[in-house]
Each structure stands twice: as C-alpha cells, then as structure tokens.
Amino acid sequence: MNERLSTARLNWQESIPESEQFGDIYFNRAGGVAETEHVFLNANRLGERFSAHKGGHFVIAETGFGTGLNFLCARALWLQQAPAQGQLHFISCEKYPLTADDLARALAAFPQFADGAAQLLNAYPAPVPGFFTLRFDEGRVLLTLLLGDALDSLPRLDARVDAWFLDGFAPSKNPELWNEQLFEQIARLSGPGTSCATFTAAGLVRRGLEAAGFEIQKIPGFGRKREMICGTFTGPSGYRPPAGQPVWFQRPPPIRDDRPVIVIGAGLAGATTARALAEQGLPVLVVERHSAPAAEGSGNPQGALYAKLPAKPTPPGRFHLAGLNYTRALIRHLQGLYPTLGQLCGVLQLATNDKERQRQQQLIETGAYPDTLVRLVSATEASELAAQPCPSSALFFPAAGWVSPPALCRYLLDHPLIQCHYNMQVEALQPTDTGWQLAGTDFSAARVVICCANEALRFEQLAHLPLKPIRGQTTQTEQPSGMPPLNTVVCGEGYISPPLQGHYCFGASFKLKDTRLDIRDTEHQHNLDILHRALPQLADALACQPRQGRAALRCSSADYLPLVGPVADQQRFVTTYAKLRDDARWQFDTPPPLLPGLFVNTGHGSKGLISCPISAQLLAGQISGAPLPLEDELIRIIHPARFTIRHLIRQTL
C-alpha cells in the first residue's frame, strides 16, 4: 500500500459529478438520495434492523465511497432509528478519492445532510493509501475509509459485516472490481444473516455472490432501471481473519459480560481507551493512583500534534499517519468548543542541519505525500508562517498543531458510561473464575486494560514486556511583552507551541536510565539551547523570563512503537510456538494462549497524541468484536507479542 493515490478526475453536469476514469455518474439524476434509499437502505432492510438493534455495533461495508452520499444517508437513518448506545461502523473502499474541494461541491447538493457533510469534510484524510477512521456524532458513528484498490484493501481488513453496499460503478464500466477475488472477500467478512444489495442485476455479479454463499433475489430497480439484486448470506464459512495475519496475532473472541470494563490508568492511553469503549456502549470503570487524570507523562500543558514522516512510507509511518488523521479530526471538532484544549495552527519542522535538509528534500521528491498533508517551505515563508524569524527551510504540516493532554483527558473521561476512581493503587492482578480481581481494591472484572505506562511492569503478567522509562523535562515561561506570539508549532531538535493563556511550553530533554523527577537548571538550559538553534530571537527573549519546569517519564518500548492488544500467557505462549526457533516458516494452527480478558495499551513514548487515540479504537474493537481500524500489518507491528515471536525466531529466548 505504498503507491501514491490518484484522485478522481471529474466532469460536472451542473451539480452531478461524472468520473473521467470510468465514464459514469456518481449518483442518479432522478434523485441521488432516493436511489440510495431504494437500492441500499431499503433492500438491506436497514430501517427495521436499526430499530430492532439491541446496542453494540452494526457494521456496513461498501465497495465504492465516491461522494459519501450512501454513508450520509445510512448515518441519518441510524441516528433516527437506532438506540443511543449503539454504534454504526461504516467501512468503505475508494481507489480514486475525491479531492476535498470536489467532495464539498458534490455534497452541497444535499443540504439535508449539511451537518454530516461538515463532519466528513473536517475529518477527510489526505489521499494517501491506508485505513483512516473518522469519528462522527460524539462516537455514535465511525467511518473507516480504505483508500486504495478494494482488492488490495479488503484482504487486510478484520471485521464482521452486517450489510453490504455493493457500489463502485457498473461492471461494464469497472470490470477490474467485480471479480472472484472480490466475492471471496465479501464471503470472508460475512456471517449468518449478513445482507447485500447492489444496483446492478448483471449475471456476473449474481453468480459471483451466489458462489460466495449468498441467496440472491431480483427486485425492481430504481427509476428507469428494471431490476437490481439483493441477498442474504447462508454460506457455511462466514467470517475469517485476514489470511496474512499469523495465528499468534489473531484477535481473541470477545468476552460477553455485564460488568464494566476496568481501565487502569487515566493518562492519554487510559482516557482514550475508556472513551472508545464507552462510545461502543460498554460501561467503563477507570482506576487511577493519582488524584486527577494526566498526572504523569500526559501532564505537560501542551504537546505537538504531528508525525515525523519517513521519506518513503513504512509500516510505522503509516501507523503514525493514521493516528495523526484520527486525532487531528478530533481536535478540529473540539477546538471551536474548547479553545484551550488544542488548535490546528500548523506545524513547522525545521531543517536545522544538512542531514535533515537532505531528508526533507528526499521526502518531497518521492511524491508519496500530497501537499495538503505536508509541503516544503523556504526560510522566508517559514518565518512568515511562524511570525518569528526562522533560520532554515522547513516542512510545513498545515493540518497539524498542538494539544493540551490534560484537557483532552478530562474531556474524554466526561462520559455517562465512564466512572473514575482516583487515589486508588492496584497492587496486583489476581485471576478468578470469572475474570480478574484488582488487589488493593474491591473491584473485579472480566475485562481489564492496563494503561499505566511504565507501572505496567509491576504486574507479573506483564513483567516480560520490554518497556523502558525515559526522563523528559519541559520548560514553561511567560510570553514576553512587546513580542508577537508564535503562530505555529515549531519543531527542530525539540518543540515549542504558540502560547497558551500567556505561557510558552518548550523542550524537552531526553534522558535514558534516569527516573528521578527533580527539576534541573541544566535541562532548562538544554531546552533553551535547542530552541535557540530553531528560533534564536524567541529563545533570547525567553531566556530572560522566569522559568518553571515539569519532569515526567515517557514510557517507550524496545522498538519505540506502542504495545497494544491482548496479553499472552507468556510461558505457554513460548512453549506453543517454540518450533519457530528451528523453522521461522513453520505453519501453526494453534490459537495463541492468552490471559482471558487482559489487554495492554502502553509504550507510546513521546508520540502519544497521535498513537493513543487510534490504538484505543483498536483495543475497543478487539474487546467488543467490532471492526478493527487498522490494516493487518499495522496491528502486527504494535502487538504486545511481537517481541516474543521475534526472540523465538532469532533464538534469543
């Protein structure tokens, strides 16, 4: 999924877009909304199914997103008919995404969906291959866009679909889509009762769906179209995980239990996890040893929201980009309501030395990232953007910015299904017949998520994880009088954000094997020194201001990626897959031995603002059985068991 995407080339017939690539219109001239209601909503019986839904998730998958009209119609019906604690998860593929401007123009024809269209445009990702999850309506609706060829994207998807919208231009216009591989993936992602509907009645499509296990019927088509088809899955196979996912990384079956899910820790990892679970309708109990949320590594007043992208896309880079888009959309929604929570003011990543300058030039020359995501600017333009003299060229991320982690945590934890208990230390996790007892408290649960950074190693079940604390100290000063405020976040060897309530926050130091939390003048000076190499005039002014500081411990892993997912029964896990020491290609069919109901979300280091929210969505899906928001390869690179598998293959365990 590393090739650059081409956006849709359109011809406009008044308000109706036509694809140049396929020579077909995106919606019917006789009425786009009426067509969607007839072909997809009614043929899949969504009105009655939404009304009868008992909570939890309902999943729709679509083979062509186009203008998003089908999604907006389904969202409107869900909000009207479904229970408040249910969540609609809409998954849609798109090989040629519309530009944001074209999307806005197309959706302007449907003022009845203005609210949904505005949310879509606010969260719409740059045209880069990958999975991008967008949050709507305070979490009642999720949209996961699979940007790229559907035949490449669907095999990487882990989901169980309730209804299919088989769209994506007619088979005669888009023959590459409608083939046996597509029908195989539809069958893999379906289960008993899964429905499908499509505007076409072509024999190729009907026969393909029947071979995949659907019982198909012809019904009257929309407008002048005589027939269309719909059906119900009755096949014997049903849902299977992605074929490329090794058995040891496959998700556990969900545990059904009425008790709240317990989340240990109320920093960014814990708060995002609790909110993602609550938005799926699951009650959550948060246990925190401090008197307030975000008391440790998530406690800095401001943090930079951006991703340091590799010149050529890599799996870690794709993970960080998916996370950046998810958090960016959340902050864009919140910044008008809570201005002190965060702002998407843009981020300048300065080229402070020749090596960085060459890397940035290479990143632009590869053409992997569109300029709506990142572009190269001169020192002069960087100075204009920052409203401060910048000594070097820079990469500019126009849709990035800063976030206040404590404010974000407070917002996320404010949900009717979340209860927080502070000043409560969990001494140990004790297995019981029905789950886990939290020693030192009266709480027990069938499902527990450990989100307490380095403190996770105190629990014997996680003692094998390769976590390491890294000390960091930030510096806070008052904004100097008589000097214009910084307009953007500026990153070089460190970072500085625009002033928040009259104070700058900048830094940070990076100290391995140092767990003390005292405030040090030497590290204040270090922060000023690296700021001086980025913004010399501002650094000189801040050096004259009284300083305050805050020290905390980042929690990082051995490969600087987070650990997110189910916790293995380590001894049995090693025994089960010991054959990997002799043959790394040995085929296993034994499910991984896991500690039932125990999950972890930690090791985010300094990237928690982009990695925690999307990781929380992943965990919520693994716990509830909902669709996973990331492609299979990205789930592997953050899975907690990756280090054990790696050590077995290298014969170091």
VOGU-3710 file (C-alpha; in Angstrom, 3 decimals, decimal comma):
1> mnerlstarl> 0,000/0,000/0,000  2,874/2,355/-0,729  1,896/3,659/-4,183  0,601/7,211/-4,427  -3,119/7,532/-4,965  -4,648/9,329/-7,915  -7,633/11,471/-7,028  -10,844/11,327/-9,023  -10,953/13,298/-12,264  -14,424/14,749/-12,652
11> nwqesipese> -16,635/16,316/-15,252  -19,550/18,280/-13,803  -23,053/18,182/-15,209  -24,463/21,005/-13,110  -24,347/19,542/-9,578  -23,758/15,940/-10,665  -20,151/14,699/-10,873  -19,107/12,219/-13,553  -15,936/10,138/-13,331  -13,490/10,594/-16,191
21> qfgdiyfnra> -11,776/7,338/-15,179  -14,964/5,268/-15,540  -17,247/7,414/-17,706  -20,118/7,093/-15,239  -22,008/9,379/-12,856  -21,705/9,152/-9,073  -25,425/9,339/-8,351  -28,684/9,196/-10,277  -30,011/12,319/-11,942  -33,516/11,353/-10,872
31> ggvaetehvf> -32,530/11,721/-7,229  -29,366/10,552/-5,506  -30,922/10,249/-2,046  -33,984/8,373/-3,309  -31,688/5,999/-5,208  -29,604/5,250/-2,110  -32,725/4,715/-0,010  -34,180/2,272/-2,540  -31,040/0,364/-3,543  -29,113/0,159/-0,303
41> lnanrlgerf> -31,161/1,158/2,745  -34,467/-0,496/1,873  -33,042/-3,534/0,094  -30,906/-4,261/3,178  -33,957/-3,624/5,440  -31,890/-1,173/7,462  -34,796/0,808/8,875  -36,271/-2,175/10,703  -32,860/-3,625/11,576  -31,667/-0,337/13,106
51> sahkgghfvi> -34,876/-0,015/15,122  -34,536/-3,570/16,450  -30,830/-3,209/17,231  -30,099/-4,009/20,880  -26,927/-1,955/21,280  -23,321/-2,627/20,417  -22,050/-2,222/16,882  -23,697/-2,571/13,481  -21,349/-2,821/10,505  -21,913/-1,717/6,914
61> aetgfgtgln> -19,238/-2,214/4,263  -19,188/-0,548/0,866  -17,102/-1,151/-2,227  -17,033/2,440/-3,502  -17,192/5,548/-1,285  -17,442/8,117/-4,080  -19,105/11,267/-2,781  -20,034/9,675/0,552  -23,757/10,047/-0,166  -24,539/6,428/0,748
71> flcaralwlq> -22,711/6,874/4,030  -24,543/10,107/4,882  -27,916/8,501/4,142  -27,075/5,490/6,339  -25,793/7,758/9,115  -29,003/9,829/9,081  -31,160/6,700/9,291  -29,009/5,305/12,129  -29,300/8,499/14,184  -33,051/8,494/13,627
81> qapaqgqlhf> -33,790/4,817/14,300  -31,017/3,162/16,341  -30,605/3,113/20,145  -28,431/5,860/21,598  -25,822/3,440/22,956  -25,323/1,595/19,671  -22,502/2,414/17,269  -22,653/2,324/13,470  -19,329/1,369/11,894  -19,330/2,131/8,167
91> iscekyplta> -16,394/0,793/6,135  -15,846/1,992/2,586  -13,209/1,426/-0,107  -12,118/4,095/-2,561  -9,398/3,777/-5,202  -9,840/7,313/-6,574  -10,875/9,591/-3,693  -12,395/12,950/-4,497  -10,407/15,998/-3,525  -11,804/17,858/-0,528
101> ddlaralaaf> -12,963/20,686/-2,802  -14,780/18,312/-5,161  -16,328/16,476/-2,232  -17,634/19,743/-0,789  -19,074/20,728/-4,168  -20,810/17,381/-4,646  -22,319/17,318/-1,156  -23,539/20,908/-1,400  -26,397/19,493/-3,477  -27,769/17,788/-0,333
111> pqfadgaaql> -28,412/20,473/2,305  -30,383/17,979/4,425  -27,026/16,342/5,228  -25,137/19,574/5,945  -24,139/18,533/9,479  -22,804/15,140/8,421  -21,083/16,628/5,378  -19,342/19,215/7,572  -18,059/16,479/9,891  -16,890/14,449/6,907
121> lnaypapvpg> -15,022/17,379/5,388  -13,424/18,244/8,742  -12,058/14,715/9,107  -11,428/13,857/5,446  -7,915/12,403/5,067  -5,285/13,357/2,529  -5,202/10,981/-0,466  -2,625/8,524/0,866  -3,070/4,707/0,765  -4,193/3,147/4,027
131> fftlrfdegr> -7,031/2,788/6,517  -8,346/6,013/8,038  -11,017/6,013/10,742  -13,211/9,100/11,180  -15,419/9,772/14,199  -18,888/11,350/13,896  -21,631/12,423/16,295  -19,651/12,035/19,545  -18,747/8,491/18,601  -22,188/7,184/17,634
141> vlltlllgda> -20,877/6,688/14,091  -17,437/5,634/12,850  -16,350/5,714/9,206  -13,269/3,745/8,168  -12,055/4,721/4,708  -9,921/2,117/2,962  -8,033/4,291/0,483  -6,625/2,213/-2,349  -7,810/-0,645/-4,532  -10,596/-2,608/-2,827
151> ldslprldar> -8,968/-5,849/-3,953  -5,845/-4,842/-2,035  -7,595/-3,302/0,982  -10,322/-5,827/1,823  -7,902/-8,761/2,371  -6,218/-6,641/5,083  -9,477/-5,879/6,900  -10,533/-7,575/10,139  -14,291/-7,116/10,505  -17,583/-8,960/10,522
161> vdawfldgfa> -20,050/-7,157/8,225  -23,815/-6,978/8,776  -24,780/-5,332/5,457  -23,002/-4,768/2,147  -23,452/-1,789/-0,171  -22,017/-3,152/-3,431  -21,388/0,097/-5,245  -18,461/1,277/-7,327  -19,718/1,876/-10,898  -21,302/-0,730/-13,147
171> psknpelwne> -19,436/-3,958/-14,053  -19,302/-2,803/-17,670  -17,567/0,430/-16,575  -15,344/-1,034/-13,824  -14,704/-4,705/-14,693  -11,497/-4,874/-12,620  -13,506/-4,615/-9,385  -16,201/-7,213/-9,987  -14,295/-10,488/-9,917  -13,889/-13,715/-7,965
181> qlfeqiarls> -11,368/-12,142/-5,540  -13,929/-9,509/-4,506  -16,646/-12,098/-3,925  -14,238/-14,231/-1,849  -13,527/-11,270/0,426  -17,228/-10,461/0,759  -17,803/-14,044/1,890  -14,830/-13,958/4,303  -16,146/-10,854/6,018  -19,777/-12,034/6,187
191> gpgtscatft> -21,642/-14,253/8,622  -25,106/-15,706/9,154  -27,708/-13,074/8,311  -25,350/-10,679/6,513  -27,263/-8,933/3,741  -26,130/-7,386/0,476  -27,632/-5,106/-2,139  -26,426/-3,657/-5,419  -27,868/-1,508/-8,188  -26,834/-3,992/-10,880
201> aaglvrrgle> -28,537/-7,228/-11,903  -25,631/-8,354/-14,087  -25,253/-12,106/-14,297  -21,560/-11,837/-13,377  -22,443/-10,237/-10,054  -25,388/-12,521/-9,288  -23,393/-15,686/-9,998  -20,404/-14,422/-8,028  -22,490/-13,655/-4,947  -24,296/-16,989/-5,146
211> aagfeiqkip> -20,964/-18,822/-5,371  -19,790/-16,865/-2,322  -22,723/-18,141/-0,265  -25,495/-15,549/-0,739  -29,089/-16,419/-1,517  -29,905/-13,849/-4,198  -33,208/-12,407/-5,397  -34,077/-9,900/-8,081  -36,224/-6,924/-7,110  -37,375/-3,813/-9,013
221> gfgrkremic> -34,563/-1,341/-9,658  -34,582/2,409/-9,142  -36,012/4,823/-11,694  -35,668/3,540/-15,227  -33,580/0,542/-14,149  -35,797/-2,547/-14,401  -34,046/-4,840/-11,914  -31,453/-4,938/-9,135  -30,390/-7,707/-6,764  -30,141/-8,219/-3,022
231> gtftgpsgyr> -29,465/-11,220/-0,858  -28,671/-12,871/2,473  -25,573/-14,839/3,376  -26,307/-18,526/4,007  -22,841/-19,889/3,295  -21,071/-22,348/5,584  -17,801/-20,477/6,106  -18,573/-16,948/7,218  -16,140/-14,605/8,939  -12,416/-15,422/8,919
241> ppagqpvwfq> -9,454/-13,212/9,934  -7,161/-11,807/7,231  -5,239/-14,604/5,528  -1,952/-12,797/6,028  -2,319/-12,477/9,799  -0,239/-15,122/11,640  -2,278/-17,154/14,091  -0,406/-15,740/17,104  -1,550/-12,201/16,231  -5,214/-13,024/15,617
251> rpppirddrp> -7,717/-11,323/17,890  -9,322/-13,250/20,754  -13,074/-13,962/20,709  -14,987/-11,281/22,625  -15,992/-11,994/26,226  -19,635/-11,207/26,974  -20,023/-9,865/30,498  -22,318/-7,233/32,001  -19,723/-5,854/34,398  -17,811/-2,684/33,433
261> vivigaglag> -14,504/-2,974/31,640  -11,767/-1,811/34,032  -9,087/0,553/32,709  -6,043/1,044/34,942  -4,574/4,496/34,362  -6,091/7,873/33,451  -3,430/9,347/31,187  -3,793/9,603/27,417  -3,749/5,814/26,904  -6,323/5,195/29,640
271> attaralaeq> -8,613/8,120/28,807  -8,727/7,333/25,084  -9,322/3,642/25,786  -12,132/4,374/28,237  -13,822/6,746/25,793  -13,555/4,354/22,837  -15,131/1,566/24,898  -17,886/3,835/26,225  -18,756/5,015/22,720  -19,320/1,370/21,795
281> glpvlvverh> -21,872/1,191/24,608  -19,662/-0,594/27,156  -19,623/0,698/30,760  -16,107/1,523/31,955  -14,511/1,913/35,364  -11,218/3,866/35,405  -8,843/3,301/38,319  -6,080/5,896/38,818  -3,498/6,051/41,614  -3,220/9,856/41,477
291> sapaaegsgn> -5,822/12,437/42,479  -6,558/13,565/38,902  -6,118/12,382/35,313  -2,944/13,027/33,289  -0,731/13,288/36,367  2,406/11,733/34,873  3,700/11,549/31,279  0,457/13,009/29,891  0,619/16,041/32,147  2,548/18,605/30,079
301> pqgalyaklp> 0,415/21,678/29,358  0,986/21,381/25,592  2,295/18,806/23,144  2,973/18,935/19,420  0,462/17,101/17,225  2,293/15,941/14,115  4,122/12,924/12,679  7,750/12,840/11,562  7,092/11,023/8,312  9,706/8,809/6,637
311> akptppgrfh> 10,811/9,834/3,151  9,343/6,597/1,809  6,234/5,156/3,504  6,912/2,408/6,037  4,545/0,461/8,311  5,420/2,626/11,364  4,966/5,736/9,231  1,552/4,531/8,032  0,527/3,801/11,622  1,531/7,294/12,744
321> laglnytral> -0,224/8,877/9,767  -3,461/7,006/10,535  -3,176/8,167/14,139  -2,421/11,753/13,146  -5,507/11,916/10,948  -7,734/10,463/13,683  -6,521/12,852/16,406  -6,439/15,833/14,028  -10,111/15,320/13,190  -10,990/15,064/16,869
331> irhlqglypt> -9,166/18,313/17,682  -10,685/20,121/14,694  -14,108/19,252/16,064  -13,198/20,350/19,604  -11,076/23,458/19,023  -14,070/25,722/18,494  -15,790/24,414/21,632  -12,701/24,287/23,865  -10,019/26,686/22,529  -7,585/25,815/25,327
341> lgqlcgvlql> -7,758/22,081/24,526  -5,880/22,363/21,230  -5,510/24,220/17,955  -4,651/23,109/14,418  -2,379/26,061/13,793  0,096/24,140/11,617  3,493/22,667/12,436  6,876/23,692/11,038  9,556/21,000/11,135  12,768/22,951/10,652
351> atndkerqrq> 15,759/21,584/8,763  18,302/22,517/11,436  21,243/20,705/9,771  22,339/19,424/6,355  21,279/15,836/7,043  17,746/16,903/7,930  17,627/19,253/4,940  18,521/16,376/2,602  15,948/14,091/4,256  13,211/16,670/3,816
361> qqlietgayp> 14,117/17,232/0,177  14,015/13,476/-0,424  10,613/13,239/1,247  9,179/15,816/-1,130  10,857/14,292/-4,202  9,428/10,823/-3,578  5,946/12,284/-4,083  4,428/9,929/-1,519  2,600/12,686/0,356  0,296/15,323/-1,160
371> dtlvrlvsat> 0,893/18,972/-0,337  -2,395/19,117/1,572  -0,586/16,969/4,135  2,953/18,375/4,015  4,922/20,772/1,832  8,407/22,261/1,772  8,715/25,969/2,608  11,674/28,327/2,460  13,141/30,054/5,499  11,315/33,216/4,455
381> easelaaqpc> 7,952/31,501/4,204  8,574/29,618/7,449  9,245/32,943/9,165  6,001/34,369/7,831  4,019/31,336/8,954  5,553/31,317/12,435  5,576/35,117/12,879  9,143/34,619/14,140  12,449/34,642/12,229  13,332/31,066/11,216
391> pssalffpaa> 16,921/30,398/10,101  16,190/27,443/7,799  13,729/25,863/5,420  11,119/23,519/6,840  8,391/21,007/6,200  5,004/22,566/6,902  2,088/20,421/8,079  -0,925/22,735/7,602  -3,454/20,475/9,385  -1,315/19,708/12,454
401> gwvsppalcr> -0,917/21,754/15,640  -0,838/21,392/19,418  -2,957/19,716/22,093  -3,199/20,090/25,853  -3,047/16,441/27,023  -4,592/17,116/30,479  -7,518/18,994/28,928  -8,022/16,263/26,340  -8,022/13,572/29,047  -10,628/15,467/31,070
411> ylldhpliqc> -12,854/15,811/28,017  -12,548/12,127/27,103  -13,365/10,909/30,613  -16,518/13,044/30,789  -18,979/10,412/29,538  -22,046/8,905/31,238  -20,714/5,349/30,847  -17,332/6,155/32,457  -16,778/6,151/36,229  -13,412/7,349/37,536
421> hynmqvealq> -11,900/6,332/40,877  -8,837/8,354/41,907  -6,265/7,898/44,690  -6,555/4,141/44,246  -3,485/1,927/43,859  -3,868/-1,505/42,251  -1,349/-3,776/43,948  -1,715/-6,825/41,705  -3,997/-8,618/39,275  -5,350/-11,863/40,648
431> ptdtgwqlag> -7,092/-14,324/38,284  -10,500/-15,607/39,365  -13,080/-17,986/37,908  -14,897/-15,015/36,354  -12,017/-12,748/35,359  -9,703/-10,574/37,423  -9,624/-9,202/40,959  -7,738/-5,920/41,450  -5,782/-6,445/44,659  -5,906/-3,395/46,904
441> tdfsaarvvi> -9,419/-2,509/45,711  -12,896/-4,000/45,810  -13,104/-4,113/42,013  -13,239/-7,132/39,743  -13,987/-7,517/36,050  -13,962/-10,000/33,185  -12,018/-7,498/31,037  -9,131/-5,326/32,221  -6,959/-2,940/30,190  -3,607/-1,886/31,653
451> ccanealrfe> -2,791/1,684/30,567  -0,392/2,830/33,280  2,802/3,309/31,244  5,955/2,026/32,985  3,904/0,985/36,005  2,571/-1,894/33,877  5,752/-3,805/34,722  4,629/-4,027/38,364  2,078/-6,635/37,306  3,639/-10,081/36,989
461> qlahlplkpi> 1,521/-10,838/33,909  3,341/-8,042/32,011  6,805/-8,279/33,547  8,224/-9,739/30,305  7,381/-6,664/28,193  10,435/-4,636/27,021  9,414/-1,232/28,376  11,873/1,490/29,312  11,378/4,828/31,105  12,840/7,973/29,506
471> rgqttqteqp> 13,018/11,148/31,553  11,868/14,371/29,909  11,760/17,904/31,303  9,843/20,754/29,705  10,281/24,460/30,391  7,449/26,970/30,856  7,847/30,746/30,749  5,557/33,751/30,427  5,083/35,239/26,978  7,494/38,220/26,649
481> sgmpplntvv> 5,767/41,559/26,382  6,271/43,515/23,197  6,960/40,425/21,079  4,296/38,978/18,761  3,206/35,475/19,735  4,357/32,449/17,813  1,702/31,448/15,243  2,564/27,792/14,651  4,174/24,911/16,458  7,884/24,816/15,592
491> cgegyisppl> 9,870/21,578/15,831  13,596/21,100/15,414  15,578/19,162/17,960  12,690/19,895/20,330  9,373/21,704/20,053  7,621/24,900/21,100  3,928/25,703/20,770  2,139/29,044/20,486  1,499/30,479/23,951  -1,395/29,040/25,928
501> qghycfgasf> -3,002/31,512/28,325  0,092/33,714/28,163  2,690/30,969/28,731  5,082/29,139/26,425  5,891/25,449/26,845  9,005/24,060/25,142  11,579/21,291/25,357  12,121/18,529/26,020  15,114/16,723/27,446  15,650/13,014/26,750
511> klkdtrldir> 17,373/11,042/29,494  17,641/7,267/29,391  18,146/5,299/32,617  17,161/8,289/34,746  13,905/8,011/36,685  14,278/10,960/39,078  11,715/13,745/38,712  13,575/16,758/40,120  13,632/19,993/38,089  17,134/20,787/36,804
521> dtehqhnldi> 18,637/24,052/35,612  20,905/22,092/33,263  17,882/20,742/31,416  16,233/24,179/31,305  19,435/25,365/29,627  19,362/22,393/27,267  15,809/23,315/26,250  16,837/26,926/25,652  19,848/25,819/23,618  17,855/23,647/21,236
531> lhralpqlad> 15,228/26,385/20,969  17,963/28,886/20,100  19,030/26,742/17,135  15,451/26,841/15,863  14,163/30,309/16,850  17,098/32,409/18,095  15,228/35,661/18,745  12,431/33,988/20,684  14,945/31,902/22,650  16,887/35,027/23,654
541> alacqprqgr> 13,682/36,671/24,859  12,535/33,609/26,809  15,961/33,219/28,424  15,256/36,466/30,293  11,941/35,204/31,679  11,449/33,380/34,999  11,237/29,635/34,367  9,161/26,816/35,663  9,530/23,193/34,715  7,896/19,828/34,734
551> aalrcssady> 9,650/16,459/34,637  7,974/13,150/33,809  8,837/9,716/32,468  7,941/8,723/28,958  7,239/5,029/28,512  8,832/3,544/25,395  9,352/0,070/24,031  12,481/-1,523/22,599  11,462/-0,563/19,037  9,780/2,743/20,005
561> lplvgpvadq> 6,334/1,549/18,923  3,499/1,066/21,431  2,297/-2,253/22,801  -1,430/-2,567/22,129  -3,544/-5,689/22,318  -4,226/-8,875/24,274  -1,717/-10,136/26,847  -0,232/-13,571/26,282  0,170/-16,280/28,895  3,907/-15,906/28,401
571> qrfvttyakl> 5,170/-19,333/29,434  2,512/-21,224/27,461  2,931/-18,843/24,513  6,658/-19,604/24,284  6,020/-23,340/24,557  3,272/-23,249/21,908  5,414/-21,538/19,288  8,840/-22,906/20,284  9,179/-24,550/16,845  9,930/-21,062/15,467
581> rddarwqfdt> 13,433/-21,435/16,916  14,080/-24,163/14,355  11,916/-23,026/11,450  10,646/-19,436/11,163  8,249/-20,552/8,403  6,594/-23,336/10,357  2,825/-23,279/9,881  0,840/-23,225/13,130  -2,900/-23,593/13,591  -2,948/-23,429/17,393
591> pppllpglfv> -4,638/-20,254/18,680  -2,426/-18,134/20,927  -2,602/-18,914/24,649  -3,800/-15,635/26,119  -4,714/-14,438/29,585  -8,513/-14,212/29,125  -9,833/-10,666/29,176  -6,461/-8,989/29,861  -5,249/-6,265/27,497  -2,490/-3,648/27,476
601> ntghgskgli> -2,105/-0,195/25,928  1,268/1,347/26,757  4,706/2,294/25,388  3,642/5,361/23,389  6,759/7,370/24,241  6,598/10,962/23,022  4,049/10,147/20,275  1,011/9,512/22,469  -1,071/12,301/20,944  -1,082/10,531/17,582
611> scpisaqlla> -0,823/6,911/18,722  -3,103/6,693/21,784  -6,489/7,587/20,237  -6,197/5,232/17,241  -4,760/2,498/19,494  -7,765/2,913/21,774  -10,088/2,308/18,831  -8,115/-0,833/18,015  -8,385/-2,110/21,586  -12,100/-1,352/21,776
621> gqisgaplpl> -12,634/-3,398/18,636  -10,560/-6,292/19,972  -12,561/-6,301/23,214  -16,056/-5,924/21,721  -15,668/-7,753/18,415  -16,145/-4,566/16,379  -14,185/-3,890/13,160  -10,507/-3,096/13,654  -9,496/0,365/12,383  -6,043/-0,628/11,127
631> edeliriihp> -4,829/-2,957/8,402  -3,433/-6,314/9,498  0,231/-5,374/9,030  -0,073/-2,358/11,331  -1,798/-4,449/14,005  1,207/-6,801/13,919  3,820/-4,090/14,451  2,187/-2,885/17,693  1,041/-6,268/19,030  2,452/-6,986/22,520
641> arftirhlir> 3,574/-10,495/21,468  5,789/-9,264/18,626  8,913/-9,276/20,771  8,375/-12,867/21,922  7,916/-14,037/18,332  10,986/-12,061/17,262  13,135/-13,581/20,020  11,973/-17,111/19,217  12,888/-16,687/15,551  16,288/-15,214/16,494
651> qtl> 16,829/-17,974/19,080  17,332/-15,410/21,840  14,548/-16,790/24,032
//
